[in-house]
Amino acid sequence: MSAERDIKFTAADFRRLRQMLYQRVGIALNDSKSHMAYSRLVKRVRQLGMRQFSDYLDLLDSNVDEEEWQHFVNALTTNLTAFFREPHHFDLLRLHALERAGQDRVYRVWSAAVSTGEEAYSIAITLLSLPQLNRKRLELVASDIDTRVLSHAADGIYDADRAKALDEAQLKRFFLRGVGRNAGKIRVRRDVRDQLSFYQFNLIAAQWPDMGRFDVIFCRNVLIYFDKPTQAAILQHFATCLQPDGLLFLGHSENIQHLCDAFQSCGRTAYRLVNPAVRG
Ligand SMILES: C[S@@+](CC[C@H](N)C(=O)[O-])C[C@H]1O[C@@H](n2cnc3c(N)ncnc32)[C@H](O)[C@@H]1O
């Protein structure tokens, strides 16, 4: 415990907090994250007039306040993201969509850990830029466990300097520029925002609702927070909700080799579903 901490946070508190987070959302914090956990939650503990973390953890454990659990989860998730992060995935997405553009059905894409929305809007921009694709035959779903980032994503408002990966034509076609007190901000145009549906969804839920089959799933830079059995269970679920030949994109440091035989590598952290599974 550091000397200048005014709220008591012991090693046992950290172990307990870590276990609670793991059980709720699957995030496995290692020992080095103790300071991070303290700094992200201490304000809330103070706001509640508590002098020690153990009281806060008792409050959560008493399960009287589901909202407090959400606050806890929102504080401890890491939400780093960017427009067109790992751009090679968007090239593959474009090709995959074009191959299916003539088919008489809806093309469905799911961003399964969307954070503040940049990933989902990059998908939308990629697909809406294809003249061959009818936007009425496009369904874009975005989800995250963190309600705070989901609300940011639905608003679609960003600092303009976060849009460096976008060219002028994309900015003009898909965004509005803020003026007056909104100068320096950009907002995704309403028709593009309306193309997306946002949901809260916990990837470690044992039972997944029937969401139909997607053509592409983006699940990038989140598996890395989970242990191997949790990763394997999520991949198995993905195999039940992708179209045969559907694509799964993972983050740059995520590797599913030896975890699930339903997928075959088809590019850098890109996988094609080769053994579709049925829902159990
Ligand atoms: C680092 S961000 C990745 C954002 C985006 N996919 C990207 O690659 O730029 C990880 C996201 O995973 C979300 N997350 C963490 N645990 C989750 C869970 N159990 N279910 C759903 N989302 C989760 C976090 O809230 C966070 O927004």
The ligand as an ORCA input file, in Angstrom:
! r2SCAN-3c Opt
* xyz 0 1
  C      -9.240     -2.088    -26.038
  S     -10.946     -1.960    -26.373
  C     -11.006     -2.536    -28.052
  C     -11.841     -1.641    -28.929
  C     -11.859     -2.019    -30.417
  N     -12.366     -3.344    -30.613
  C     -10.495     -1.870    -31.027
  O      -9.825     -2.881    -31.267
  O     -10.061     -0.746    -31.279
  C     -11.614     -3.361    -25.476
  C     -13.119     -3.268    -25.235
  O     -13.581     -4.543    -24.765
  C     -14.629     -4.306    -23.859
  N     -14.849     -5.479    -23.012
  C     -14.090     -5.925    -21.985
  N     -14.635     -7.024    -21.430
  C     -15.742     -7.308    -22.146
  C     -16.743     -8.330    -22.073
  N     -16.693     -9.281    -21.150
  N     -17.760     -8.306    -22.972
  C     -17.820     -7.323    -23.915
  N     -16.914     -6.331    -24.034
  C     -15.892     -6.327    -23.156
  C     -14.167     -3.078    -23.084
  O     -15.226     -2.412    -22.451
  C     -13.489     -2.250    -24.174
  O     -14.348     -1.267    -24.698
*
